Amino acid sequence: RCVARFAPAICRCERCALPVPAGVPVCGACLREPPPLERCLTALPYAWPWAQVIARFKFYAEPGLAAALGPLLRAAPGVAQALAQADLVIPLPLSAERLAERGYNPAQLLAQSLMHSLAQHAAPPPPRVRLDVLLRTRHTPPQHALPRAQRLRNVRGAYAVDPLRAADLAHQRVVLVDDVMTTGASLYDAARAVRGARAAHITGLTLARTPQQPASTT
């Protein structure tokens, strides 16, 4: 009942997951400046009650919530199909400092819960979750504490593909997983790095999306 009431299916832009009117596949901002993703899918609006639940998951040491949040993401429109077509699933990594501070990576736990949920509902084996391909190259201030303009600068160039693993991405369909998408800065920067390794198709999956404008892709 909670999901039906607070997470109804709504029309979203195929490229940035912002709400759009019915019958509009891509928003005007993405038509003018296409993001480095072919698809972007999300499960929840970043609003009450989900914002509080996600805050507990990310910041207040409740990693067990991933077991409930992963199936919510799997059930979102388009997600099961995107995963069925994917070769690799890559959660966005944290910096070493942030990982030491939190003790776990929410995106990684979400991706693993998502794959577990998928395996219980699909006959083909789910795609592999790869933790050794995408690198977080530098530590940055938390995105949630910054205004939009600083968010865009904050993570620019913060992700890179491990040169020893770059060949694993060539001609592959890749799904990037993150917990919350606000400006899209983190997801887009990671996508650009994966695109540079010649991935054939990139889909972004996020648990929640805030109702803000997408990040510039330049």
N, C-alpha and C positions, 0 to 999 in steps of 0.2 A: 504493500500500500504506500509505503514511503517513496519508493522509486516511481510508482505511477503518478504520485502527486507532485513530487519535487524534481523529477527528471523526465518530463515528457519529451517525446521525440519532436524536434523542431527542425525546420529547414536551415541548413548551414551551407556556407560557401565551401565548395569542394577543395579549394586551395588553402584557405586559412581558418576554416571552421567558425567564422563569425556568423551570427544569424542573418539570414537573408529572406526576402519575401518568397512565398511559394512559387515554384517555376523558374527561379533565378539560380542557375547552377554555380556561377562565379560572381563575386562581388566586384564593384567598380574598381576598388583599389588593386585587386589582384589582376584585373584586366589591364590596368595601366602599368603595373609593375609586378609581373608574375613572381611568386616566391620560388625558392629552389626545391620545391616539393611538387610531385604530381598530385598527391592527395594529402589531405589533413583531416583527421577524424577525432572527435572527442565524445565523451560520454555524458558529462555533467556541466551545468553552468556553475561557475565559481561564485556561488552565492549561498545564503543560508538554506539548508543546514549543512551543505557539503563543505563550505569553506572551513567551518569549525572541525569537521571530521578530518579533512585533509591536513589542517594545521596540527592536529593531534598526531597524525601519521608522520608528518615531515619533521616537526620541531619538538615534539613532546614525548619522544621515545616510546611510540606505540606501533612498532613494525608489524605486529600481528594483524593490524587493520588491512594489510595487503591481501589477506585471504578473502576478505569481503569486497574489496575494491577491484581486484582483478576480474572477477566475474561480471561486475558492473560494466567494465570497459569492454569485455568480450561481447556483451549483449547489445552494445551500442550499434546503431545502423551502419553497415558497411565494414565493421571491424573483422568479423569472422571471414568475410570474403577476402579482405586484404591480407589476412594472415594465411589463408589457404593458398594464395598466389605467391607468398613471400618465400625467399630462400633463406634469409637471415633476419633475425630480430636483434636490434642493438639498443640497449638502454643508454641514455646519456650518462656519462661518468661524472663523478664528483672529483674535485681536487683532493689531493692527499690530506690537506688541512681540514677541509670540510668533512671528509670521510672520518677522520680521527675525532672530530668534534661530535658528529652524530652517531657514529658507530655502525652505520649502515647507509646504503644508497637507496632512497625510496623508489627511484625509477627502476633499479635492478629488481627489487622485491616485487614491484608491480608487474614487470615483464615476466618474472618467473611464475607469479600467481596467474597471470593471463594465460601462459602456456599450459599450466596445470589445468585450468578451467577448460581450455580448448581441447586438450587431450581427452577430457571426459565427455566431450560432446561431438567429436569429429572422428571419423574412421581413419583418414590418413594421419600419419604422425605429424605433429606440429613442427614448424621450422625451428632451427637451432637458435638459442640465445647466445650471442657472442659477447664476451666481456673483454676480449683481448685485441679488438680491432680499433676502436675509437679511444683516443686519449684526451684527457683534460690537461692542457699544456701549462696552465698557470692558475693560480688562486685569485679569485676576484671577490669583491664584496657581495653579500647576498642580493639577488635581484629584487626581492620583495621590498627591500628598504630604499630603493632608488626610484626617482622619477623617470618617466619614459625615455627622455633623451639620453640620460645616463645609462639606462638599461641597454640601449642600442650600442653604446660605446663599450660598455663594461665587458661584454663577452666576445667582442669582435676578435677573431683569431684565437679564441680560447680553446678550440677543438681542432684536433688533427688526427689523421689516420696513421697508425703505426706503419712505418715504411716496410717493415718485414711482413706485414699482413695485408698490404694494399692489394696484392693480386687476388686475395680472397673476395674482394668486392667487385672486381671487374665483371661486367655483364650480369650482375646479380640484382634481384628485386629485394630491396632492403626496407625494413620497417624500423623506424626510430621511435623509441618510447620515452616519454617524459611525464611528469606528474601534472604540472600546471603550465598552461600557455597563457601569457599575458600579451606582451608585444610580439612574441615569436622570436626574439633575438637569439636565445640559446638554441632552439630547434633549427632555425635557419642557418646559424653558423655551423652546427654539426652537419646539416644537410649539404652545405657547400663543401665541407671537407670530404664527405662521402662521395659527392658528385665528382670531385677532383680525382678520386680513385676509379672513375669510370663505371660507377654503378648504373644499371640500366633503368631503374625505377625506384623512387623513394617515396614512401608514405610516412607521415608523422602521425603517431597516436598519442593523445594526451588524455589523462583522466578528466581534467576540467579545463574550461576555457573562460577567460574573463571577457566581458563585453567591451573590449577596447580595440582601437585600430591596429592592424597588423604592422609588423616592423618593416622598415625599408629593406630591400634585398640588395642594395648597393653598398 
